[in-house]
Amino acid sequence: MDDWSGDVAQVAEWDAELEELLRQVGDVFPRADLRRRAKACVRGLLGPVSRKNGWQLAEYAGWRRPDGQQHLLDRAKWDVDELRDRVRRYALDGLADSAGGVLVIDETGFAKKGKTSVGVARQFTGSLGGVFPCQIGVFAAWATTRGATLVDREIYLPQVWTGDRERCAAAQVPETVGFATKPRLAEKMIDRILPGLPENTWLAADEVYGRDGGFRSFAESRQLPYVVNVSSAQTVLPRPGWRRIDKLAAAADDSEWQLIEADPSQTGSRWWQWWVRRIADPEEPVGSAVRGQPWPSRWMIARRRPETPDDLDYYLAWGPAGTPPEHLAHVAGARWRVEDAIKLGKHQCGLADYEVRHWHGWYRHITLSMLAAAFLAVQAATDDADAPAPLREALSGDEPDEEPKGGSTRTSSAPNSSSPTPRPRSASSLRSSTRRPHPSTVGRPRTVVVTLATTSPGRRQRAPSQTPDSRTRPELQLKG
C-alpha cells in the first residue's frame, strides 16, 4: 500500500479538525510537555513516515533523539485507559448511523523477535500465516454503514508468560493479570463498550470466539444479539440425537437455500447462497413471549458460493425473533470490517511499528495509534469524496489484512443508494459526545457495508416481533 507522501496537502486541510481532537483529549496528559509529545506522536502516526517507531517519529517531529517519545510510552504518568474510552466515544459518535452498527471482535499478530517483549511467544497468527514468534492483540472494532475503526484492545498473554511471574514482572505486567483466553479478553472489552452502544447493535466474531460456548452465553446474558462463525464440526440437537452442522446443511434441499447479495466488503461473486434454520431453545417459554415481548430466536446458518457449493462457511446466531435471513447475512458480512480497521491501523497509523517491550508501552502505543486511525475513519466518513486515495483504498475493503479463515477473499462494490444520510456535526466535547458529519456531506454517504434494521427504543433484547420468515424452522437445539 502507498504511503501518504503524495497527500500531505490534504492532511493539512484537516489540520483544524485534528487540532480540535487533540485539544479534547489533551487533559489526559497532565503536563504540558506530555501534551506536546502526544500531539507530535499522533501527527507523526498520521504523517508520511515510512516506519513509525520512536526514532522516525522523533525525526519527523524535529527532535534529535527519541528519548521524549520513549518517556511518553514508558515512564510518564498518564491514563491510557481514559484515552481509550475517549477514542471509543469519538468513534461511536463520529461513525454513528440511524441504521445501527456491528461490534466486531478479532485478533491480529505482531511479529517480534526475542523473549522479553510482553506476550511474545511462538503462536499461530493468521496475519502472518502460521506459527511465528509474535504478540497477539485482541481488538474490538465499531462498524457502521459509514466506516469502521478499532475501539478497544487487549494483549493476549500465553500461559508460558502468566506461569512465569518473574518474566511478567520484568515486562511490568501488573500482578493482578493472570491467564485469560481470547474469548475472555473479548468479554472484558464488550463489558466496557456495551453501555455506550445503541440499542440496535449486533455482535460479530470469527470462529475463535464463535466456537466458545461461554462466549455465546456471555453475549446472550448481556442481551447482545450476534452472528458468529463456527466450525463444520459444531453440533446441534435435531431430536433425537446430536448432529453436526455441516451434515445438516449437506442434507438440506436446494429449495432451502436463499440467494442474498453480498455486502461490499464480501468477496468473490456478488451473491452467496444462504441456508438459515431456526434452532429450538429449550428455555423458550410456552407462547414464545415474556411480558408481551418476543423470546429471542437461535439460528444455524451455512453460506456458499453458487459456483463452489462444496466450500461452505458456518455460523450460529441469536437475536430478536423474526429477524429475516437478509439481516443475519448482513451482520455476518460485517465481520470483515474489523479487517479493514486493522489494515488502516497497520498500514497508515503505525499500529505494528512499535519498539516497546513493556506492558504499559504496548497499550500506550496501540491506543495512540487507535486515536490516529479513528480520526482518519471519521474524517473519511465525513468527507469521503475528498479523502486522499491511499485512505480511500485503506477503507475500501479491497485487501484483507488477514487471509479469511473460511478461505474467502474480498472485493468492494458500489455504494447503496438507500444508505442513510449522515448526521450534522457539532463541536461538543469528547467527554459527552463528539463531532458529527459536516452538513456539506449530506447526500454523499459512504459505501454501505451492512444494512441493519432499527429496533424500537428500550431494552436491546426485547425488539418488536417480526413475522418469522417461512424458510426458518424451529426444530433444532444447540450443543456447546
Residue pairs with C-beta under 8 A, 6 or more apart in sequence:
1 347
1 348
1 390
1 393
1 394
1 399
2 389
2 390
2 393
3 48
3 50
3 390
4 11
4 46
4 47
4 48
4 348
4 388
4 390
4 391
5 48
6 388
7 388
7 389
7 390
7 391
8 47
8 48
10 386
10 387
10 388
11 46
11 47
11 388
13 386
14 379
17 375
17 379
17 435
18 42
18 43
18 46
18 375
20 427
20 435
21 90
21 371
21 375
21 430
21 435
22 38
22 39
22 42
24 86
24 90
24 429
24 430
24 431
24 434
25 38
25 83
25 86
25 371
25 430
26 35
26 38
26 39
28 38
28 78
28 79
28 82
28 83
28 86
29 35
29 37
29 38
29 76
29 78
30 77
30 78
33 68
34 72
34 76
34 78
37 68
37 69
37 71
37 72
37 76
38 72
38 78
38 368
40 57
40 60
40 61
40 63
40 69
41 57
41 61
41 69
41 72
41 368
42 368
42 371
42 372
42 375
43 60
43 61
44 52
44 56
44 57
44 60
44 61
44 350
45 52
45 57
45 349
45 350
45 368
45 369
45 372
46 348
46 349
46 372
46 375
46 376
47 60
49 56
49 57
49 60
49 350
50 56
51 350
51 353
52 349
52 350
52 353
53 350
53 353
53 354
53 355
54 66
54 69
54 70
54 73
54 355
55 66
57 66
57 69
57 350
58 64
58 65
58 66
58 68
58 69
61 69
63 69
72 364
73 354
73 356
73 360
73 361
73 364
73 365
74 356
74 358
74 360
74 361
74 364
80 360
80 363
80 364
80 367
83 367
83 368
83 371
84 152
84 153
84 367
84 370
85 192
86 430
86 431
87 151
87 367
87 370
87 371
87 374
88 142
88 151
88 152
88 193
88 196
89 196
89 430
89 431
89 433
89 434
90 371
90 374
90 375
90 378
90 430
90 434
90 435
91 142
91 149
91 151
91 374
91 377
91 378
92 142
92 151
92 196
92 197
93 433
93 434
93 435
93 436
94 374
94 377
94 378
94 381
94 382
94 434
94 435
94 436
94 437
95 101
95 142
95 144
95 146
95 147
95 148
95 149
95 377
95 378
95 381
96 144
96 146
96 198
96 423
96 436
97 144
97 145
97 146
97 420
97 422
98 420
98 423
98 454
99 144
99 145
99 200
99 419
99 420
99 451
99 452
99 453
99 454
100 144
100 198
100 199
100 200
100 201
100 202
100 452
100 453
100 454
100 455
101 142
101 143
101 144
101 197
101 198
101 200
101 201
101 202
101 450
101 452
102 142
102 143
102 144
102 201
102 202
102 203
102 204
102 331
102 334
102 335
102 337
102 450
102 452
103 140
103 141
103 142
103 143
103 190
103 193
103 197
103 201
103 202
103 203
103 204
103 224
104 140
104 141
104 142
104 143
104 148
104 203
104 204
104 205
104 334
104 335
104 337
104 338
104 341
105 138
105 139
105 140
105 141
105 186
105 189
105 190
105 203
105 204
105 205
105 206
105 209
105 338
106 138
106 139
106 141
106 205
106 206
106 335
106 338
106 339
106 342
107 125
107 136
107 137
107 138
107 139
107 156
107 182
107 208
108 125
108 126
108 127
108 136
108 137
108 139
108 342
108 346
108 401
108 402
109 123
109 125
109 126
109 127
109 128
109 132
109 134
109 135
109 136
109 137
110 134
110 135
110 136
110 137
110 352
110 354
111 128
111 132
111 133
111 134
111 352
112 120
112 133
112 134
112 135
113 133
114 120
114 133
116 170
116 171
116 357
117 135
117 171
117 356
117 357
118 135
118 155
118 157
118 161
118 171
118 172
118 173
118 357
118 358
118 359
118 362
119 135
119 136
119 155
119 156
119 157
119 158
119 161
119 171
119 362
120 133
120 134
120 135
121 133
121 134
121 158
121 160
121 161
122 131
122 132
122 133
122 134
123 131
123 132
123 134
123 136
123 158
124 130
124 131
125 131
125 132
125 134
125 136
126 402
126 403
126 405
127 342
127 401
127 402
128 134
129 403
135 155
135 156
135 362
136 155
136 156
136 182
137 153
137 154
137 155
137 156
137 366
138 153
138 154
138 155
138 156
138 182
138 185
138 186
138 189
139 150
139 152
139 153
139 338
139 341
139 342
140 150
140 151
140 152
140 153
140 186
140 189
140 190
140 193
141 148
141 149
141 150
141 151
141 337
141 338
141 341
141 342
142 148
142 149
142 151
143 334
143 337
143 338
143 341
143 449
143 450
144 449
144 450
145 416
145 419
145 420
145 445
145 446
145 448
145 449
145 450
145 451
146 381
146 422
146 437
146 445
146 446
147 377
147 378
147 380
147 381
147 395
147 446
148 337
148 338
148 340
148 341
148 377
148 395
148 449
149 341
149 344
149 370
149 373
149 374
149 376
149 377
149 378
150 338
150 341
150 342
150 345
150 370
150 373
150 374
151 193
151 370
151 374
152 189
152 192
152 193
153 189
153 363
153 366
153 367
153 370
154 185
154 186
154 188
154 189
155 359
155 362
155 363
156 180
156 182
156 185
157 168
157 173
157 177
157 179
157 180
158 179
159 179
161 167
161 168
161 173
162 168
162 177
162 178
162 179
163 179
165 175
168 177
169 175
171 357
171 358
171 359
172 358
172 359
172 360
173 359
174 359
177 359
180 188
181 212
182 208
182 209
183 208
183 209
183 212
183 214
183 215
183 218
186 205
186 209
186 215
187 215
187 218
190 203
190 218
190 219
190 222
190 224
191 222
194 222
194 224
199 455
199 456
199 457
199 458
199 459
199 460
200 452
200 453
200 454
200 455
200 460
200 463
201 224
201 460
202 224
202 225
202 226
202 227
202 319
202 331
202 334
202 452
203 219
203 224
203 225
203 226
203 227
203 228
204 226
204 227
204 228
204 331
204 332
204 334
204 335
205 215
205 226
205 228
205 229
205 335
206 228
206 229
206 335
206 405
207 228
207 229
207 230
207 231
207 405
209 215
209 228
210 216
210 228
210 229
210 230
210 315
210 316
211 229
211 230
211 231
211 234
211 480
213 480
215 228
216 226
216 228
216 316
216 318
219 225
219 226
219 318
220 296
220 318
223 459
223 460
223 461
224 460
225 296
225 317
225 318
225 319
225 320
225 323
225 460
225 461
226 317
226 318
226 319
226 331
227 301
227 315
227 316
227 317
227 319
227 328
227 331
227 332
227 335
228 315
228 316
228 317
229 313
229 314
229 315
229 332
229 335
229 405
229 406
230 245
230 314
230 315
230 316
231 314
232 244
232 245
232 246
232 312
232 314
233 244
233 245
233 246
234 244
234 245
234 300
234 314
234 316
234 480
235 242
235 243
235 244
235 245
235 479
235 480
236 242
236 243
236 245
236 248
236 279
236 300
236 476
236 477
236 478
236 479
237 243
237 476
237 477
237 478
237 479
238 248
238 475
238 476
238 477
239 475
239 477
242 479
245 300
245 302
245 314
246 302
246 312
246 314
248 277
248 300
248 476
249 275
249 300
249 302
249 312
249 314
252 275
252 277
252 302
256 275
256 277
256 471
257 273
257 274
257 275
257 304
258 273
258 274
258 275
258 276
258 325
258 471
259 271
259 272
259 273
259 274
259 306
260 271
260 272
260 273
260 274
260 325
260 326
260 329
261 270
261 271
262 268
262 269
262 270
262 271
262 272
262 333
262 413
263 330
263 333
263 334
263 413
263 448
263 449
263 450
264 397
264 412
264 413
264 414
264 415
264 416
264 447
264 448
264 449
265 333
265 334
265 336
265 337
265 339
265 340
265 397
265 410
265 412
265 449
266 272
266 333
266 336
266 408
266 410
266 411
267 404
267 408
267 409
267 410
267 411
268 305
268 408
268 409
268 411
269 305
269 306
269 307
270 413
271 306
272 303
272 304
272 305
272 306
272 329
273 303
273 304
273 305
273 306
273 309
274 301
274 302
274 303
274 325
274 328
274 329
275 301
275 302
275 303
276 299
276 300
276 301
276 325
276 328
276 469
276 471
276 472
277 299
277 300
277 301
277 472
277 473
277 475
277 476
278 297
278 298
278 299
278 468
278 472
278 473
278 474
278 475
278 476
279 297
279 298
279 299
279 300
279 316
279 474
279 475
279 476
279 477
279 478
280 298
280 474
280 475
280 476
280 477
281 295
281 296
281 297
281 298
281 477
282 477
284 295
285 295
288 294
288 295
288 321
289 295
290 462
291 462
293 462
293 465
294 320
294 321
294 322
294 462
294 463
294 464
294 465
295 321
296 318
296 319
296 320
296 321
296 461
297 318
297 319
297 320
297 321
297 322
297 323
297 468
297 472
297 474
298 316
298 317
298 318
298 478
299 315
299 316
299 317
299 318
299 328
299 472
300 314
300 315
300 316
300 317
300 476
300 478
301 314
301 315
301 316
301 317
301 328
301 329
301 332
302 312
302 313
302 314
302 315
303 312
303 313
303 314
303 315
303 329
303 332
304 310
304 311
304 312
304 313
305 311
311 407
313 406
313 408
315 328
315 332
316 478
317 323
317 328
317 331
317 332
319 328
319 463
320 455
320 461
320 463
320 464
320 465
320 466
321 465
321 466
321 468
322 465
322 466
322 467
322 468
322 469
323 453
323 466
324 466
324 469
325 469
325 471
325 472
327 451
327 452
327 453
330 450
330 451
330 452
331 450
331 452
333 449
333 450
334 449
334 450
336 397
336 400
336 404
336 410
337 397
337 449
337 450
339 397
339 400
339 401
339 402
339 404
339 410
340 394
340 395
340 396
340 397
341 373
341 377
342 351
342 401
342 402
343 394
343 399
343 400
343 401
344 373
344 376
344 377
344 394
344 395
345 351
345 352
345 369
345 370
345 373
346 352
346 401
347 394
348 372
348 373
348 376
348 390
348 391
348 394
349 369
349 370
349 372
349 373
349 376
350 365
350 369
350 372
351 366
351 369
351 370
351 373
354 361
354 362
354 365
354 366
356 362
356 364
356 365
376 391
376 394
376 395
377 395
378 435
379 387
380 387
380 391
380 392
380 395
380 446
381 422
381 437
381 446
382 422
382 425
382 437
382 438
382 441
383 438
383 441
384 392
384 441
384 444
384 446
385 444
387 395
393 399
396 412
396 447
397 410
397 411
397 412
397 449
398 410
398 411
398 412
400 409
400 410
403 409
404 410
412 447
413 447
414 447
415 445
415 446
415 447
415 448
416 447
416 448
416 451
418 448
418 451
419 445
419 446
419 447
419 448
419 451
420 445
421 442
421 443
421 445
422 436
422 437
422 441
422 442
422 444
422 445
422 446
423 436
423 437
424 436
424 437
424 438
424 439
424 442
425 435
425 436
425 437
425 438
425 439
426 433
426 435
426 436
427 435
428 434
428 435
455 463
455 464
456 463
456 464
